[in-house]
């Protein structure tokens, strides 16, 4: 009996010692072991970086959704970003400080002032895509991300098509990936009304999407003769009637166009852009989009209608939400706004041009945020920024993106696993077009021809493409000079 007592006493002493050791470790005296054991939420190839402790990492952002709230949130996605930031802080001892400026012009000026003064106030910047690529990048305000230590853009948490949208030779000044949940939400998607499909005894297009056979022809067939004059006034009126397809110009035009593989640029062996506009092929793509939107009289809010009434761009989503449209062509963010919709809905990727197209292509709107690094940072700051970019992107991949799938794909009634599967397809096939990102602000056809033609109701884009070739090459030459390359036609 006495022997048993001493054995138990010895075990108790040993247990107390173990608990004390664990408590000391949890107080932060030795976090490297903890990091080693719990690295399943971050890139496992990253070695623990003790240089981050007691540092503040300043992120200047156009959207609060990308930097996260300062406390727990009832919104699942916001809360996931908060938990990510909190985990990074607990792990590495570094505080993430978000600085919000919702005006991209003002944000751009902050970066330029910082670079001119050399103050290094912002370790990372989340800026408007087109402005970052042109206004900041080509004017020498940003650091070449290809030179950053630690960041590996081949990892799955970085968008693989960024090179085609932003890389100029050896220079890449902006990038996109899972670290920007707000940008993932501004990615092209098709939403369809399941109840209306059920009424017509139609199968949901999920199998076609899985098999790679979901095409523009399918959408044309499904929306044909679906418009209905519900109020009987002899004309289609957005406030009362039913439509096969609804969308607004700044969204659906580009989504269908770039989703069909349209582009006017290729790249040479040195990844320098080459203007190669195949007008005949682009016209063939446009003809299908024209049939879908113009010939079949989709509810297509034009720029002129928006200029006359700034609230008009909201009408397509409102019409779909009220159950008066089969399809809504917009972005994933539109689906999140429909979670309280009475009818159930499903989510699909942008249709391919045809079945020969290798992949679905999900266009990202130019107003989306991209990540960039001001040229004002010191070498020490650059090392931390490179490490933190990989931490933020990989931890978002493991901790945030799944929550985004659930937030988007969850309807009022139940989780839609098929839509969650489609959201993954959409997000992993984001497309960034060089002509759009670099020429949109110049309003040249290599960026805007689809919008101009559909808004005017023109049946052809060939003339605009051919007519603009000289001006496009002239501006491309300027871009070469700004990036420090010789231009050869």
C-alpha positions as a Markdown table, in Angstrom:
| # | Residue | x | y | z |
|---|---|---|---|---|
| 1 | Unk | 0.0 | 0.0 | 0.0 |
| 2 | Unk | 2.8 | 2.4 | 1.0 |
| 3 | Unk | 4.7 | 1.5 | -2.1 |
| 4 | Unk | 1.7 | 2.3 | -4.3 |
| 5 | Unk | 1.3 | 5.7 | -2.5 |
| 6 | Unk | 4.9 | 6.7 | -3.4 |
| 7 | Unk | 4.5 | 5.6 | -7.0 |
| 8 | Unk | 1.4 | 7.7 | -7.3 |
| 9 | Unk | 3.2 | 10.6 | -5.6 |
| 10 | Unk | 6.1 | 10.3 | -8.0 |
| 11 | Unk | 3.7 | 10.3 | -11.1 |
| 12 | Unk | 2.0 | 13.4 | -9.7 |
| 13 | Unk | 5.3 | 15.2 | -9.4 |
| 14 | Unk | 6.3 | 14.3 | -12.9 |
| 15 | Unk | 2.9 | 15.4 | -14.3 |
| 16 | Unk | 3.2 | 18.7 | -12.5 |
| 17 | Unk | 6.6 | 19.2 | -14.1 |
| 18 | Unk | 5.3 | 18.4 | -17.5 |
| 19 | Unk | 2.4 | 20.8 | -17.1 |
| 20 | Unk | 4.8 | 23.5 | -15.9 |
| 21 | Unk | 7.0 | 23.0 | -18.9 |
| 22 | Unk | 4.0 | 23.2 | -21.3 |
| 23 | Unk | 2.9 | 26.4 | -19.6 |
| 24 | Unk | 6.3 | 28.0 | -20.1 |
| 25 | Unk | 6.2 | 27.0 | -23.7 |
| 26 | Unk | 2.8 | 28.5 | -24.2 |
| 27 | Unk | 4.0 | 31.8 | -22.7 |
| 28 | Unk | 6.1 | 32.2 | -25.8 |
| 29 | Unk | 9.6 | 31.3 | -24.5 |
| 30 | Unk | 10.0 | 28.6 | -27.2 |
| 31 | Unk | 7.5 | 28.9 | -30.0 |
| 32 | Unk | 9.6 | 27.1 | -32.6 |
| 33 | Unk | 8.4 | 23.7 | -31.4 |
| 34 | Unk | 4.8 | 24.8 | -31.4 |
| 35 | Unk | 5.2 | 26.1 | -34.9 |
| 36 | Unk | 6.6 | 22.8 | -36.0 |
| 37 | Unk | 3.7 | 20.8 | -34.5 |
| 38 | Unk | 0.9 | 23.1 | -35.7 |
| 39 | Unk | 2.1 | 24.1 | -39.2 |
| 40 | Unk | -0.9 | 22.5 | -40.9 |
| 41 | Unk | -2.5 | 25.9 | -41.3 |
| 42 | Unk | 0.4 | 27.5 | -43.2 |
| 43 | Unk | 2.9 | 26.6 | -45.9 |
| 44 | Unk | 4.7 | 23.6 | -44.4 |
| 45 | Unk | 7.9 | 24.5 | -46.3 |
| 46 | Unk | 8.3 | 27.8 | -44.5 |
| 47 | Unk | 10.8 | 27.6 | -41.7 |
| 48 | Unk | 9.7 | 29.4 | -38.5 |
| 49 | Unk | 10.9 | 33.0 | -38.7 |
| 50 | Unk | 11.8 | 34.4 | -35.3 |
| 51 | Unk | 12.5 | 37.9 | -36.8 |
| 52 | Unk | 8.8 | 38.6 | -36.9 |
| 53 | Unk | 8.3 | 38.8 | -33.2 |
| 54 | Unk | 7.2 | 42.1 | -31.8 |
| 55 | Unk | 6.9 | 43.6 | -35.3 |
| 56 | Unk | 3.9 | 45.4 | -36.8 |
| 57 | Unk | 3.0 | 44.6 | -40.4 |
| 58 | Unk | 1.1 | 47.5 | -42.0 |
| 59 | Unk | -1.3 | 46.7 | -44.9 |
| 60 | Unk | -2.8 | 49.5 | -46.8 |
| 61 | Unk | -6.0 | 48.2 | -48.4 |
| 62 | Unk | -8.8 | 49.4 | -50.6 |
| 63 | Unk | -11.2 | 46.9 | -49.0 |
| 64 | Unk | -11.8 | 46.0 | -45.4 |
| 65 | Unk | -12.8 | 42.4 | -46.4 |
| 66 | Unk | -9.2 | 41.7 | -47.4 |
| 67 | Unk | -7.6 | 42.9 | -44.1 |
| 68 | Unk | -10.2 | 41.6 | -41.8 |
| 69 | Unk | -12.0 | 42.9 | -38.7 |
| 70 | Unk | -10.4 | 43.8 | -35.4 |
| 71 | Unk | -12.6 | 41.4 | -33.5 |
| 72 | Unk | -14.8 | 38.3 | -34.0 |
| 73 | Unk | -17.5 | 38.8 | -36.5 |
| 74 | Unk | -20.9 | 37.2 | -37.0 |
| 75 | Unk | -20.1 | 37.0 | -40.7 |
| 76 | Unk | -18.4 | 33.7 | -41.4 |
| 77 | Unk | -15.9 | 35.0 | -43.9 |
| 78 | Unk | -15.0 | 38.0 | -41.9 |
| 79 | Unk | -14.5 | 35.9 | -38.9 |
| 80 | Unk | -12.3 | 33.4 | -40.8 |
| 81 | Unk | -10.0 | 36.3 | -41.8 |
| 82 | Unk | -10.0 | 37.5 | -38.2 |
| 83 | Unk | -9.0 | 34.0 | -37.0 |
| 84 | Unk | -6.3 | 33.8 | -39.6 |
| 85 | Unk | -4.8 | 37.1 | -38.4 |
| 86 | Unk | -5.1 | 36.1 | -34.8 |
| 87 | Unk | -3.3 | 32.8 | -35.5 |
| 88 | Unk | -0.5 | 34.6 | -37.3 |
| 89 | Unk | -0.1 | 36.9 | -34.4 |
| 90 | Unk | -0.1 | 34.1 | -31.8 |
| 91 | Unk | 2.3 | 32.1 | -33.8 |
| 92 | Unk | 4.9 | 34.6 | -34.9 |
| 93 | Unk | 4.3 | 37.5 | -32.4 |
| 94 | Unk | 3.7 | 39.9 | -35.3 |
| 95 | Unk | 0.7 | 42.3 | -35.3 |
| 96 | Unk | -1.2 | 42.8 | -38.6 |
| 97 | Unk | -2.3 | 46.4 | -38.8 |
| 98 | Unk | -4.9 | 47.3 | -41.5 |
| 99 | Unk | -5.1 | 50.8 | -42.9 |
| 100 | Unk | -8.2 | 51.3 | -45.0 |
| 101 | Unk | -8.6 | 53.7 | -47.9 |
| 102 | Unk | -11.6 | 52.9 | -50.0 |
| 103 | Unk | -10.8 | 55.6 | -52.7 |
| 104 | Unk | -8.3 | 54.0 | -55.0 |
| 105 | Unk | -7.1 | 57.4 | -56.3 |
| 106 | Unk | -6.3 | 58.5 | -52.7 |
| 107 | Unk | -4.7 | 55.1 | -51.9 |
| 108 | Unk | -2.5 | 55.4 | -55.0 |
| 109 | Unk | -1.4 | 58.9 | -53.9 |
| 110 | Unk | -0.5 | 57.6 | -50.5 |
| 111 | Unk | 1.8 | 55.0 | -52.1 |
| 112 | Unk | 3.5 | 57.6 | -54.4 |
| 113 | Unk | 4.1 | 59.9 | -51.4 |
| 114 | Unk | 5.5 | 57.1 | -49.4 |
| 115 | Unk | 7.9 | 56.1 | -52.2 |
| 116 | Unk | 9.0 | 59.7 | -52.9 |
| 117 | Unk | 9.7 | 60.3 | -49.2 |
| 118 | Unk | 11.2 | 56.8 | -48.7 |
| 119 | Unk | 9.4 | 56.3 | -45.4 |
| 120 | Unk | 8.4 | 52.7 | -45.9 |
| 121 | Unk | 5.1 | 53.2 | -44.0 |
| 122 | Unk | 3.3 | 50.3 | -45.8 |
| 123 | Unk | 4.7 | 46.8 | -45.9 |
| 124 | Unk | 2.0 | 45.5 | -48.3 |
| 125 | Unk | -0.7 | 47.2 | -50.4 |
| 126 | Unk | -4.0 | 45.9 | -51.7 |
| 127 | Unk | -4.9 | 48.2 | -54.6 |
| 128 | Unk | -7.4 | 48.4 | -57.5 |
| 129 | Unk | -6.1 | 46.0 | -60.2 |
| 130 | Unk | -5.9 | 48.3 | -63.2 |
| 131 | Unk | -4.5 | 51.3 | -61.2 |
| 132 | Unk | -1.9 | 49.1 | -59.5 |
| 133 | Unk | -0.7 | 47.6 | -62.8 |
| 134 | Unk | -0.5 | 50.9 | -64.7 |
| 135 | Unk | -0.5 | 54.0 | -62.5 |
| 136 | Unk | 1.7 | 52.5 | -59.8 |
| 137 | Unk | 3.6 | 49.6 | -61.5 |
| 138 | Unk | 4.7 | 51.2 | -64.7 |
| 139 | Unk | 5.6 | 54.5 | -63.1 |
| 140 | Unk | 8.2 | 52.9 | -60.9 |
| 141 | Unk | 6.5 | 52.9 | -57.5 |
| 142 | Unk | 6.4 | 49.2 | -56.9 |
| 143 | Unk | 9.0 | 46.5 | -56.1 |
| 144 | Unk | 9.4 | 43.6 | -58.5 |
| 145 | Unk | 7.7 | 40.7 | -56.7 |
| 146 | Unk | 9.8 | 38.2 | -58.7 |
| 147 | Unk | 12.8 | 39.3 | -56.6 |
| 148 | Unk | 11.1 | 38.7 | -53.2 |
| 149 | Unk | 12.5 | 36.0 | -50.9 |
| 150 | Unk | 10.2 | 33.2 | -49.6 |
| 151 | Unk | 7.4 | 33.8 | -52.0 |
| 152 | Unk | 6.8 | 30.9 | -54.4 |
| 153 | Unk | 4.1 | 31.9 | -57.0 |
| 154 | Unk | 3.9 | 28.3 | -58.2 |
| 155 | Unk | 2.1 | 27.3 | -54.9 |
| 156 | Unk | -1.6 | 26.7 | -55.2 |
| 157 | Unk | -2.6 | 29.7 | -53.1 |
| 158 | Unk | -1.3 | 32.1 | -55.8 |
| 159 | Unk | -3.4 | 32.6 | -59.0 |
| 160 | Unk | -1.4 | 30.9 | -61.7 |
| 161 | Unk | -2.7 | 33.2 | -64.5 |
| 162 | Unk | -1.3 | 36.3 | -63.0 |
| 163 | Unk | 1.8 | 36.0 | -65.2 |
| 164 | Unk | -0.4 | 36.5 | -68.3 |
| 165 | Unk | -2.1 | 39.5 | -66.8 |
| 166 | Unk | 0.7 | 41.3 | -65.1 |
| 167 | Unk | 4.1 | 39.9 | -65.9 |
| 168 | Unk | 6.2 | 42.0 | -68.3 |
| 169 | Unk | 9.5 | 40.2 | -69.1 |
| 170 | Unk | 11.1 | 39.6 | -65.7 |
| 171 | Unk | 8.9 | 42.2 | -64.0 |
| 172 | Unk | 5.8 | 41.4 | -62.0 |
| 173 | Unk | 4.6 | 44.2 | -59.8 |
| 174 | Unk | 1.2 | 42.9 | -58.7 |
| 175 | Unk | -0.2 | 39.5 | -57.8 |
| 176 | Unk | -3.4 | 37.8 | -56.7 |
| 177 | Unk | -4.3 | 34.8 | -54.7 |
| 178 | Unk | -6.1 | 33.4 | -51.6 |
| 179 | Unk | -4.8 | 36.2 | -49.4 |
| 180 | Unk | -7.4 | 38.4 | -51.0 |
| 181 | Unk | -10.9 | 36.9 | -50.3 |
| 182 | Unk | -12.5 | 40.1 | -51.5 |
| 183 | Unk | -11.0 | 39.5 | -54.9 |
| 184 | Unk | -12.1 | 35.9 | -55.0 |
| 185 | Unk | -15.7 | 37.2 | -54.6 |
| 186 | Unk | -15.3 | 39.5 | -57.6 |
| 187 | Unk | -14.7 | 36.6 | -59.9 |
| 188 | Unk | -17.1 | 35.8 | -62.7 |
| 189 | Unk | -19.9 | 33.2 | -62.1 |
| 190 | Unk | -23.3 | 32.2 | -63.4 |
| 191 | Unk | -26.2 | 31.8 | -61.0 |
| 192 | Unk | -29.3 | 29.9 | -62.0 |
| 193 | Unk | -32.7 | 29.5 | -60.4 |
| 194 | Unk | -33.3 | 25.9 | -59.4 |
| 195 | Unk | -37.0 | 26.3 | -58.8 |
| 196 | Unk | -37.5 | 27.5 | -62.4 |
| 197 | Unk | -35.4 | 24.6 | -63.7 |
| 198 | Unk | -37.6 | 22.2 | -61.7 |
| 199 | Unk | -40.8 | 23.8 | -63.1 |
| 200 | Unk | -39.5 | 23.1 | -66.6 |
| 201 | Unk | -38.3 | 19.5 | -65.7 |
| 202 | Unk | -34.8 | 20.5 | -66.7 |
| 203 | Unk | -31.7 | 18.9 | -65.2 |
| 204 | Unk | -29.3 | 21.2 | -63.4 |
| 205 | Unk | -26.2 | 21.8 | -65.6 |
| 206 | Unk | -23.8 | 20.5 | -63.0 |
| 207 | Unk | -22.8 | 17.3 | -64.9 |
| 208 | Unk | -22.1 | 19.3 | -68.0 |
| 209 | Unk | -19.9 | 21.6 | -66.0 |
| 210 | Unk | -18.0 | 18.7 | -64.4 |
| 211 | Unk | -17.5 | 17.0 | -67.8 |
| 212 | Unk | -16.2 | 20.2 | -69.4 |
| 213 | Unk | -19.1 | 20.5 | -71.8 |
| 214 | Unk | -20.9 | 23.6 | -70.3 |
| 215 | Unk | -20.7 | 26.0 | -73.3 |
| 216 | Unk | -22.2 | 29.2 | -74.7 |
| 217 | Unk | -24.4 | 27.1 | -76.9 |
| 218 | Unk | -25.9 | 25.6 | -73.8 |
| 219 | Unk | -26.8 | 29.0 | -72.4 |
| 220 | Unk | -28.2 | 30.1 | -75.7 |
| 221 | Unk | -30.4 | 27.0 | -75.9 |
| 222 | Unk | -31.6 | 27.3 | -72.2 |
| 223 | Unk | -32.4 | 31.0 | -72.5 |
| 224 | Unk | -34.1 | 31.0 | -75.9 |
| 225 | Unk | -37.8 | 32.0 | -75.9 |
| 226 | Unk | -37.8 | 32.4 | -72.1 |
| 227 | Unk | -38.6 | 36.1 | -71.9 |
| 228 | Unk | -42.2 | 36.8 | -71.0 |
| 229 | Unk | -44.3 | 39.9 | -71.0 |
| 230 | Unk | -45.9 | 39.4 | -67.6 |
| 231 | Unk | -47.8 | 42.7 | -67.4 |
| 232 | Unk | -49.2 | 42.3 | -70.9 |
| 233 | Unk | -48.1 | 45.8 | -72.1 |
| 234 | Unk | -46.6 | 44.4 | -75.3 |
| 235 | Unk | -43.0 | 45.1 | -74.4 |
| 236 | Unk | -40.3 | 43.9 | -72.0 |
| 237 | Unk | -39.9 | 46.1 | -68.9 |
| 238 | Unk | -37.3 | 45.3 | -66.3 |
| 239 | Unk | -39.6 | 46.3 | -63.4 |
| 240 | Unk | -42.3 | 43.8 | -64.3 |
| 241 | Unk | -41.3 | 41.1 | -66.8 |
| 242 | Unk | -39.5 | 37.8 | -66.9 |
| 243 | Unk | -36.1 | 37.2 | -68.6 |
| 244 | Unk | -34.0 | 34.2 | -69.5 |
| 245 | Unk | -30.7 | 36.1 | -68.7 |
| 246 | Unk | -30.0 | 39.3 | -66.7 |
| 247 | Unk | -26.7 | 41.1 | -66.2 |
| 248 | Unk | -25.0 | 44.5 | -66.4 |
| 249 | Unk | -22.5 | 45.6 | -68.9 |
| 250 | Unk | -19.4 | 46.1 | -66.8 |
| 251 | Unk | -19.8 | 42.6 | -65.5 |
| 252 | Unk | -21.3 | 40.1 | -67.9 |
| 253 | Unk | -19.8 | 41.6 | -71.1 |
| 254 | Unk | -16.2 | 40.9 | -70.0 |
| 255 | Unk | -17.1 | 37.7 | -68.2 |
| 256 | Unk | -18.5 | 36.0 | -71.4 |
| 257 | Unk | -15.8 | 37.5 | -73.6 |
| 258 | Unk | -12.7 | 36.5 | -71.6 |
| 259 | Unk | -14.4 | 33.4 | -70.3 |
| 260 | Unk | -14.5 | 32.3 | -74.0 |
| 261 | Unk | -10.7 | 32.6 | -74.3 |
| 262 | Unk | -10.7 | 36.0 | -76.1 |
| 263 | Unk | -7.5 | 37.9 | -76.0 |
| 264 | Unk | -5.4 | 40.1 | -78.3 |
| 265 | Unk | -2.0 | 39.3 | -76.8 |
| 266 | Unk | 0.4 | 36.5 | -76.7 |
| 267 | Unk | 3.9 | 36.3 | -75.1 |
| 268 | Unk | 7.3 | 35.5 | -76.6 |
| 269 | Unk | 9.9 | 33.3 | -75.0 |
| 270 | Unk | 11.0 | 36.1 | -72.7 |
| 271 | Unk | 7.4 | 36.7 | -71.6 |
| 272 | Unk | 7.2 | 40.0 | -73.4 |
| 273 | Unk | 3.7 | 40.8 | -74.7 |
| 274 | Unk | 3.0 | 40.6 | -78.4 |
| 275 | Unk | 0.0 | 42.2 | -80.0 |
| 276 | Unk | -1.7 | 39.4 | -82.1 |
| 277 | Unk | -5.4 | 40.2 | -82.6 |
| 278 | Unk | -7.1 | 37.5 | -84.6 |
| 279 | Unk | -10.1 | 39.5 | -85.7 |
| 280 | Unk | -11.8 | 36.6 | -87.3 |
| 281 | Unk | -11.7 | 34.4 | -84.2 |
| 282 | Unk | -12.7 | 37.2 | -81.9 |
| 283 | Unk | -15.6 | 38.0 | -84.2 |
| 284 | Unk | -16.7 | 34.3 | -84.0 |
| 285 | Unk | -16.7 | 34.5 | -80.2 |
| 286 | Unk | -18.5 | 37.8 | -80.3 |
| 287 | Unk | -21.3 | 36.4 | -82.5 |
| 288 | Unk | -22.3 | 33.9 | -79.9 |
| 289 | Unk | -22.3 | 36.4 | -77.1 |
| 290 | Unk | -24.3 | 38.8 | -79.3 |
| 291 | Unk | -26.9 | 36.1 | -79.9 |
| 292 | Unk | -27.1 | 35.3 | -76.2 |
| 293 | Unk | -27.5 | 39.0 | -75.1 |
| 294 | Unk | -28.7 | 41.1 | -78.0 |
| 295 | Unk | -30.7 | 38.7 | -80.3 |
| 296 | Unk | -32.4 | 37.0 | -77.4 |
| 297 | Unk | -33.1 | 40.3 | -75.6 |
| 298 | Unk | -31.4 | 39.6 | -72.3 |
| 299 | Unk | -31.9 | 42.3 | -69.6 |
| 300 | Unk | -28.5 | 43.9 | -70.2 |
| 301 | Unk | -28.0 | 47.2 | -68.3 |
| 302 | Unk | -25.9 | 49.5 | -70.5 |
| 303 | Unk | -23.4 | 52.2 | -69.5 |
| 304 | Unk | -25.9 | 54.8 | -70.9 |
| 305 | Unk | -28.6 | 53.5 | -68.6 |
| 306 | Unk | -26.2 | 53.5 | -65.7 |
| 307 | Unk | -25.2 | 57.1 | -66.4 |
| 308 | Unk | -28.8 | 58.1 | -66.5 |
| 309 | Unk | -29.5 | 56.3 | -63.2 |
| 310 | Unk | -26.6 | 55.1 | -61.0 |
| 311 | Unk | -28.8 | 52.5 | -59.3 |
| 312 | Unk | -29.6 | 50.7 | -62.6 |
| 313 | Unk | -26.6 | 48.3 | -62.2 |
| 314 | Unk | -28.4 | 46.7 | -59.2 |
| 315 | Unk | -31.5 | 45.7 | -61.3 |
| 316 | Unk | -30.2 | 42.4 | -62.8 |
| 317 | Unk | -29.5 | 41.0 | -59.3 |
| 318 | Unk | -32.8 | 42.3 | -57.9 |
| 319 | Unk | -34.7 | 40.8 | -60.8 |
| 320 | Unk | -33.1 | 37.4 | -60.4 |
| 321 | Unk | -33.6 | 37.5 | -56.6 |
| 322 | Unk | -37.3 | 38.1 | -57.1 |
| 323 | Unk | -37.6 | 35.0 | -59.3 |
| 324 | Unk | -38.0 | 36.7 | -62.6 |
| 325 | Unk | -34.9 | 35.4 | -64.4 |
| 326 | Unk | -33.5 | 32.0 | -65.1 |
| 327 | Unk | -29.8 | 33.1 | -65.1 |
| 328 | Unk | -27.9 | 35.9 | -63.5 |
| 329 | Unk | -24.4 | 36.7 | -65.1 |
| 330 | Unk | -22.3 | 38.4 | -62.4 |
| 331 | Unk | -19.8 | 37.5 | -59.7 |
| 332 | Unk | -19.6 | 35.3 | -56.7 |
| 333 | Unk | -20.3 | 38.2 | -54.5 |
| 334 | Unk | -23.8 | 38.4 | -56.2 |
| 335 | Unk | -24.5 | 34.9 | -54.9 |
| 336 | Unk | -23.7 | 35.9 | -51.3 |
| 337 | Unk | -26.3 | 38.7 | -51.6 |
| 338 | Unk | -28.9 | 36.1 | -52.5 |
| 339 | Unk | -28.7 | 33.8 | -49.5 |
| 340 | Unk | -32.1 | 35.0 | -48.3 |
| 341 | Unk | -33.7 | 34.5 | -51.8 |
| 342 | Unk | -36.9 | 32.7 | -51.6 |
| 343 | Unk | -36.1 | 30.3 | -54.5 |
| 344 | Unk | -33.2 | 28.0 | -54.3 |
| 345 | Unk | -30.3 | 28.7 | -56.6 |
| 346 | Unk | -27.1 | 27.1 | -58.0 |
| 347 | Unk | -23.7 | 28.3 | -59.1 |
| 348 | Unk | -21.9 | 27.6 | -62.3 |
| 349 | Unk | -18.6 | 28.7 | -64.0 |
| 350 | Unk | -18.6 | 30.9 | -67.0 |
| 351 | Unk | -19.5 | 28.7 | -70.0 |
| 352 | Unk | -16.7 | 27.8 | -72.4 |
| 353 | Unk | -16.8 | 29.0 | -76.0 |
| 354 | Unk | -17.0 | 25.4 | -77.1 |
| 355 | Unk | -16.1 | 22.0 | -75.8 |
| 356 | Unk | -12.6 | 22.3 | -77.4 |
| 357 | Unk | -11.7 | 25.0 | -75.0 |
| 358 | Unk | -9.4 | 23.3 | -72.5 |
| 359 | Unk | -10.5 | 25.1 | -69.2 |
| 360 | Unk | -13.2 | 27.2 | -67.7 |
| 361 | Unk | -12.0 | 30.8 | -67.5 |
| 362 | Unk | -13.2 | 33.0 | -64.7 |
| 363 | Unk | -12.6 | 36.6 | -65.4 |
| 364 | Unk | -11.7 | 38.9 | -62.5 |
| 365 | Unk | -13.1 | 42.4 | -62.7 |
| 366 | Unk | -10.6 | 45.3 | -62.9 |
| 367 | Unk | -11.9 | 46.8 | -59.7 |
| 368 | Unk | -10.7 | 43.8 | -57.7 |
| 369 | Unk | -7.8 | 44.2 | -55.4 |
| 370 | Unk | -4.3 | 42.9 | -56.1 |
| 371 | Unk | -1.3 | 42.8 | -53.8 |
| 372 | Unk | 1.8 | 44.9 | -54.4 |
| 373 | Unk | 4.8 | 46.2 | -52.5 |
| 374 | Unk | 6.0 | 49.8 | -52.4 |
| 375 | Unk | 9.5 | 50.5 | -53.6 |
| 376 | Unk | 10.2 | 52.4 | -50.4 |
| 377 | Unk | 10.8 | 49.4 | -48.1 |
| 378 | Unk | 14.2 | 48.7 | -46.6 |
| 379 | Unk | 16.0 | 45.3 | -47.1 |
| 380 | Unk | 14.8 | 44.2 | -43.7 |
| 381 | Unk | 11.2 | 45.1 | -44.5 |
| 382 | Unk | 11.4 | 43.4 | -47.8 |
| 383 | Unk | 12.5 | 40.1 | -46.2 |
| 384 | Unk | 9.6 | 40.3 | -43.7 |
| 385 | Unk | 7.1 | 41.2 | -46.5 |
| 386 | Unk | 8.1 | 38.3 | -48.7 |
| 387 | Unk | 7.7 | 35.9 | -45.8 |
| 388 | Unk | 4.4 | 37.5 | -44.7 |
| 389 | Unk | 3.0 | 37.3 | -48.2 |
| 390 | Unk | 3.5 | 33.6 | -48.3 |
| 391 | Unk | 2.2 | 33.2 | -44.7 |
| 392 | Unk | -1.0 | 35.3 | -45.5 |
| 393 | Unk | -1.7 | 33.5 | -48.8 |
| 394 | Unk | -1.1 | 29.9 | -47.5 |
| 395 | Unk | -2.9 | 30.4 | -44.2 |
| 396 | Unk | -5.9 | 31.9 | -46.2 |
| 397 | Unk | -5.8 | 28.8 | -48.4 |
| 398 | Unk | -6.1 | 26.5 | -45.3 |
| 399 | Unk | -8.3 | 28.7 | -43.1 |
| 400 | Unk | -10.3 | 31.1 | -45.2 |
| 401 | Unk | -11.1 | 29.8 | -48.6 |
| 402 | Unk | -13.2 | 26.9 | -47.5 |
| 403 | Unk | -15.3 | 29.3 | -45.5 |
| 404 | Unk | -15.8 | 31.4 | -48.6 |
| 405 | Unk | -17.0 | 28.3 | -50.5 |
| 406 | Unk | -19.6 | 27.7 | -47.8 |
| 407 | Unk | -20.7 | 31.4 | -47.6 |
| 408 | Unk | -21.2 | 31.6 | -51.4 |
| 409 | Unk | -22.8 | 28.1 | -51.9 |
| 410 | Unk | -25.2 | 28.1 | -48.9 |
| 411 | Unk | -28.8 | 29.0 | -49.8 |
| 412 | Unk | -31.6 | 29.8 | -47.5 |
| 413 | Unk | -32.7 | 26.2 | -47.2 |
| 414 | Unk | -29.6 | 24.0 | -47.3 |
| 415 | Unk | -26.0 | 23.6 | -48.3 |
| 416 | Unk | -25.5 | 23.0 | -52.0 |
| 417 | Unk | -22.5 | 20.7 | -52.3 |
| 418 | Unk | -22.6 | 20.9 | -56.1 |
| 419 | Unk | -22.3 | 24.7 | -56.0 |
| 420 | Unk | -19.5 | 24.4 | -53.5 |
| 421 | Unk | -17.7 | 22.2 | -56.1 |
| 422 | Unk | -18.4 | 24.8 | -58.8 |
| 423 | Unk | -17.0 | 27.6 | -56.6 |
| 424 | Unk | -13.7 | 25.7 | -56.4 |
| 425 | Unk | -13.6 | 25.4 | -60.2 |
| 426 | Unk | -14.3 | 29.1 | -60.5 |
| 427 | Unk | -11.7 | 30.3 | -58.1 |
| 428 | Unk | -9.0 | 28.0 | -59.3 |
| 429 | Unk | -9.4 | 29.1 | -62.9 |
| 430 | Unk | -9.3 | 32.9 | -62.6 |
| 431 | Unk | -8.1 | 34.7 | -65.7 |
| 432 | Unk | -6.2 | 38.0 | -66.0 |
| 433 | Unk | -5.9 | 39.5 | -69.4 |
| 434 | Unk | -2.8 | 41.7 | -70.3 |
| 435 | Unk | -4.8 | 43.8 | -72.7 |
| 436 | Unk | -7.5 | 44.5 | -70.2 |
| 437 | Unk | -5.2 | 45.3 | -67.2 |
| 438 | Unk | -2.9 | 47.6 | -69.2 |
| 439 | Unk | -5.2 | 49.2 | -71.8 |
| 440 | Unk | -8.5 | 49.6 | -70.0 |
| 441 | Unk | -7.7 | 53.0 | -68.7 |
| 442 | Unk | -6.8 | 54.1 | -72.3 |
| 443 | Unk | -10.2 | 52.8 | -73.5 |
| 444 | Unk | -8.7 | 50.9 | -76.4 |
| 445 | Unk | -10.5 | 48.1 | -78.1 |
| 446 | Unk | -8.0 | 45.5 | -77.0 |
| 447 | Unk | -9.6 | 46.0 | -73.6 |
| 448 | Unk | -13.1 | 47.4 | -74.1 |
| 449 | Unk | -14.3 | 46.3 | -77.6 |
| 450 | Unk | -16.8 | 43.8 | -76.2 |
| 451 | Unk | -18.5 | 46.5 | -74.0 |
| 452 | Unk | -18.5 | 49.1 | -76.7 |
| 453 | Unk | -20.1 | 46.7 | -79.3 |
| 454 | Unk | -22.8 | 45.3 | -77.0 |
| 455 | Unk | -23.7 | 48.7 | -75.6 |
| 456 | Unk | -24.2 | 50.0 | -79.1 |
| 457 | Unk | -25.9 | 46.8 | -80.4 |
| 458 | Unk | -23.3 | 46.4 | -83.1 |
| 459 | Unk | -23.2 | 42.9 | -84.8 |
| 460 | Unk | -19.5 | 43.2 | -85.5 |
| 461 | Unk | -16.3 | 44.0 | -83.7 |
| 462 | Unk | -13.9 | 43.4 | -86.6 |
| 463 | Unk | -13.7 | 47.0 | -87.8 |
| 464 | Unk | -12.9 | 48.4 | -84.3 |
| 465 | Unk | -10.1 | 45.8 | -83.8 |
| 466 | Unk | -8.5 | 46.5 | -87.2 |
| 467 | Unk | -8.9 | 50.3 | -86.8 |
| 468 | Unk | -7.2 | 50.4 | -83.4 |
| 469 | Unk | -4.1 | 48.3 | -84.3 |
| 470 | Unk | -1.7 | 51.2 | -84.9 |
| 471 | Unk | -2.7 | 53.0 | -81.7 |
| 472 | Unk | -2.5 | 49.9 | -79.7 |
| 473 | Unk | 1.1 | 49.2 | -80.9 |
| 474 | Unk | 2.0 | 52.8 | -80.2 |
| 475 | Unk | 1.0 | 52.5 | -76.6 |
| 476 | Unk | 2.5 | 49.1 | -76.3 |
| 477 | Unk | 5.8 | 50.6 | -77.3 |
| 478 | Unk | 5.5 | 53.1 | -74.5 |
| 479 | Unk | 4.9 | 50.3 | -72.1 |
| 480 | Unk | 8.1 | 48.6 | -73.3 |
| 481 | Unk | 10.0 | 51.7 | -72.7 |
| 482 | Unk | 8.6 | 52.2 | -69.2 |
| 483 | Unk | 9.5 | 48.6 | -68.3 |
| 484 | Unk | 13.0 | 49.1 | -69.8 |
| 485 | Unk | 12.8 | 46.9 | -72.9 |
| 486 | Unk | 13.4 | 47.5 | -76.6 |
| 487 | Unk | 10.3 | 47.2 | -78.7 |
| 488 | Unk | 10.3 | 45.4 | -82.1 |
| 489 | Unk | 7.3 | 45.2 | -84.3 |
